[in-house]
C-alpha cells in the first residue's frame, strides 16, 4: 500500500469562503473608505478551523489514510491542489474587497460562487472516508474527483459500448445486455464510442480459450487512436459476425480503452491474431472478471503493467459503470450495452462483456 500525506482537503476552501463569504458572519477589523463610503474591512485570515480542526495552507488535518494505487494518489493530489487554489482565491478576493478593488456586490457574487463550488466538499470527503469496501471507495473518490476538479484539469475517459445482435428470428438487430443468451446463427456486431481520443482494443475469448482479435484489424480502415466522439462499428457497414455451432457456452468479449497506447497489449494481440491461446499481457486481461464479480483483493486488469506483484489471486475489470446522463461529452450510443468511465485520475478502461452461446 502506498502511504501518502496527500489527503482530501475540502474543508479548507469551505472555510476560506465561510470566513469571508456572504452566507456567514465574517470577522471584521478596522473600517476604511471606498469611493467616499465607509466599508468595514473583513479579516482575511490565512488559517482556518473546521469542526475544531486546524487547517493551514490548504492542507487538512483530517486524513484518509493511504492511497492504494498510483491513480488514487494522483486524484488526491489533484483534489488537494484545486482546494488550495480555491482557498487562495477566497483570500485574494477578500483582500481585494478590503482594498476597495471590488465593490460589495461583486464580492458577494464571486464569494458565493466559490462557496457553492466547494459546499459539497465535506460531504464528499465523508463519503470517501465512510466507504465500507474498496469498490465503494473507488466510486466515492471518483465522484469527489469529478465534483471538485474542473473538467479541463481532469484525466479521464468515458466510453459507450454496444453489442448488437440479430437472432435468426429477429427482424432487426438490437443492443443486448450482459449475460443474454444468443443461439447459433445469431448475427453480431460491436459498436464503441470514446469521449476522448483513445486507443481501443477489442477481442473475444471463446469457451475453448482461444482469442479472436476484433480490433485493431488491418481490414478495417479506422486505426488507433480513435477520434474523440468517433463511433466505430465492428465489422463496419452492414456486415456482421455470425455465431457458428462450434463454441457453445459462455463467450466473453474484452474491451480495453486507453488515453495512451498499451504497448504490451499491442504485441500480445499481434501474436494472438491467428486465434491462438492468450499469452503475456493478453492472458492477464482475459483473466479479468466482470464488475459484478469483482472481489476484494483482486488487482485491476493491466495492473501488472504498472509494477504490481506477479500472479495476483484474481484480476477484476477496470473502470466504473455510469448511467446515461452522467457524461456531457456528446451524444451517446443509444441504446448501449454498457457505459464505462475511468476511475479517478485513471487513463484506462477494461471491461468484460459475456453472453451465453446456445444451440
LINWOUR-V466371 format. One line per field, one symbol per residue. psi: psi as a letter, one per 20 degrees, with the letter a starting at -180 (. if undefined). A space follows every 10 residues. Layout:
psi: ???
This chain:
psi: popqiprplh hgghgghhhj rijanqprbq qrpoliqppp qqnmqiprqo ljppppkipq iorjcqpjqh hggggggggg ghgghhgggg gggghhghjk hqrggggggg hhggghhjhi ggghghgghj pirgghgggh hhggghhipq giiqorpqpp ppopqorhiq hqqqpqrpjq pprpippqqq pqoqhrpqpp pprqprhjiq pophpqpiip hpqqqqqpip ppporrcjrr qppajhmpap qppppppqhq qnghhgghhh hjhjkrqqrc hhhggjiqqq hijpqpiqqq qjhhijjrqr lqhrprrprq qqrpihqljr prpprqhqpq qqrpjrjppo qppqqpor.
